[in-house]
Every structure is written in structure tokens, then in C-alpha cells.
């Protein structure tokens, strides 16, 4: 047992000596190696710092490259979406504008619901900024015919002048050849609304031959088509008076009218398929009747001379002298036909004298007024 105690003391002493030696070595070693450690730290520390910064740069660059590729891909996707949204927005704007125009056209259709109407798109126009003449996509297949009135915006636009199976040509009231019989809605005084190339750039129409004896017509009054117009249906809005002046004769007035239609931006129109039923006034003969009467006179006049020549050559019958009685017997016939009978009062006209007689019993005028 004593031996074990001795071994324990020995071990303790040895361990204590080792600890003391380590402490001594630690104290002596730190003071001896401190200059070397400081020098080494001065050299190695910047290198380590640079390496750390370079490693951080490489790590950040790699991350940035990855992020840039992802961002480019995301940007391309977003750009595609933006382009799609722009196209969709433009389409919606166009549809909204077209919807507004169609709503105005529908209101116009309801305003003139007494007439048979059909909508049409403008497919071409004449030269210039103004729609003085233009073409629509409706024709005879849709019931459109010449002289059909055409509406747009808030009132009268023009009239059909030519028509095909699926197209029709319109002459607007701004055209220089256009003249519309009109009247003032408040007083029923009549006037003429004429297209004028000098006023077209101002967007106005010419008002002429206004009869306003009592000076009841003023600027701002509504102008509509007259009931005495041959081709335009009555009561269709044309525009509003913007200027009014007395003519040199002090009997009529002239001025300008702001039209109810935007003739720069026509896209859709409303065609009235109901035609105006024009009834000529008493003593007035339509132009077609006058023309047919002239044709009859031209054709029948030669026949009268031929009949007279044939009668003189045959000798079978004799024309009665003036104031006497006679009988003309046809060649080869045994019967008698009274050619003329008179008591000295006149000469019998030859058959087919060529004198044209109007249907109403009057005399046809030289030309018809349109």
C-alpha cells in the first residue's frame, strides 16, 4: 500500500513539473517569437485580404452572371407581355371608337325610323382630304339604288349617284356639283345649300337664295331638307347657320352653314333605301316625258311626208279640196271611206302628222327642271 502511495506522489510530481515547464516555455516562447510572428503577419495579412476580396468578387460575379441571365429572360418575357398588351389596348381603343360611331349611327337610324335604312362601310374615296365623293360596300344586292339618300354623323351626308351589285358611289353635299333644296326649320323659309370648293377647307357649306322677308332667320338656326326637293327626303338635318348676309338685290340672303357631318373622317354611313316620290307641279312635265315626246315627233314627221307622196302617186284616191267634200277610195277596194269633211272651215291633216301630245293633254316644255 505504501508502494502505491509512492507511485502516486511520483506521478503527481512529474505532472506538476511538466505543467511548470509548459508555462515557462509558453512565456519564454511568446516573447522570443513575437518579432517573427509580427513580420509574418504584415506580409501574410494583405495577401489573405486580397485573396478574400478576389474570392468574394468571383463569387459575386458568378452570382451576377446568373442573375443577369435570369433578368434578361424575364425582361424578354415582360417585353412580350407589354407588346401584347399594347396591341390589345390599341384594338380596344379602335373597338371603342367604332362602338361610339355605331351607337351614333344607331341613334340616327332610330331618329329616322320611318324610313327603310341599311348601314354601310366606306371603302374608298376621291382625292383630297374631304369625302366629296366616296364608295361604300353596299349595292343593288342590298336594295341600294340611285338617288338613295345617305346619312352620317347627325344628318345628311349625300346621295347615291352610281350603284353596282355590291358597291355604290356617293356624292356628298360638300361636292361642288351638289345643290340641295333646303329650308329653315323654325320659319320654313326656303334656300339652297350648295357645295363650294372655296369654303370646303373651312368645313362649311354655302347657303344661297334664302327668302327671309321678315328677318326671322338668325345665326344658329337649324337647316333641313325641303319638302319640295326632287330627290332628298324632307326634314333631314343638314346643319346650322353660321353666317348670314343680305344679297345685293336686298331680296334674298346668303351665308354659310356648319354641316352636321364630319366630312373628313367618314367611316360608316346609313343609306335610306326609301326613295323620294317626286310629284311634278301643275303644268310641269318631267324630263323623261319631255324626252319621249321629242322622240315621237322626230320619228313620225318623215312618215307623214311618205304617206303624202304615196297618195299622190297612186291616183286611186283624191284628197278633197279646201272647203269641199270628197271621198278617197282605197286601191282595189269597192267600199268608200270618207277622207275629210268640211264646210270650208279648214284643211284635214294628213295621217301621221307627227304632232306629239303629252299624256296630260298639255304642251311639253323644251326642258325639264331637275
Buried (B, 14 or more C-beta within 10 A) or exposed (E): EEEEEEEEEEEEEEEEEEEEEEEEEEEEEEEEEEEEEEEEEEEEEEEEEEEEEEEEEEEEEEEEEEEEEEEEEEEEEEEEEEEEEEEEEEEEEEEEEEEEBEEBBEEBBEBBEEBEBBBBEBEEBBEEEBBBBBBBBBBBEBEBEBBBBBBBBBBBBBBBBEBEEBBBBBBBBBBEEBBBBBBBBEBEBBBBBBBBEEBBEEBBBBBBBBBBEEEEBEEEBBBBBBBEBEBBBEEBBBBBBBEBEBEEEEEBBBBBBBBBBBBEEBBBBBBBBBBBEEEBEEEBBBEEBBBBBEEBEEEBEEBBEEEBEEBEEEEEBBBBEEEEEBEBBEEEEEEEEEBBEBEEEEEEEBEBEBEBEBEEEEEBBEEBEE
